[in-house]
Amino acid sequence: MKSLKELTNQLIELNFQANQIYDQVRESGQRGDFYLEVKPFANQVKKVSEDWGNLARKWLDYIVPKPKTFHANQIKATVENLELVSVQAFFPESSYKRFKNYVRSIDFVLKQLMDELQMSEESKDS
């Protein structure tokens, strides 16, 4: 099983890919093929994000002291947002502003978690 850090890095990359896909689809005006592109990408994101969500919740339950800037509701919202973005990326008619806000929000939470993981590792080392 992958670590929380590995899954977080993988989601950062998948979020970046979704953003690139959206930019390309929006520029070309052509929707992605559902069975060849949308479904495989969305399934990959769903699997990784669900695994990440479960691990992140467990980590949050057991870490002491509790992070002041990272909460369980952010985990749930990020998993939901990743699933939305993974599908909406393939549709040029998706709202530009909303899509980009989702991408930024996902990126913020994932990087915030990486910072928390780094700090907890550093506190273990000292």
Secondary structure, DSSP 8 states (H G I E B T S, - for coil): ---HHHHHHHHHHHHHHHHHHHHHHHHH-----IIIIIHHHHHHHHHHHHHHHHHHHHHHHH-SS--SS--HHHHHHHHHHHHHHHHHTT-TTS-HHHHHHHHHHHHHHHHHHHHHHHHHHHHHH-
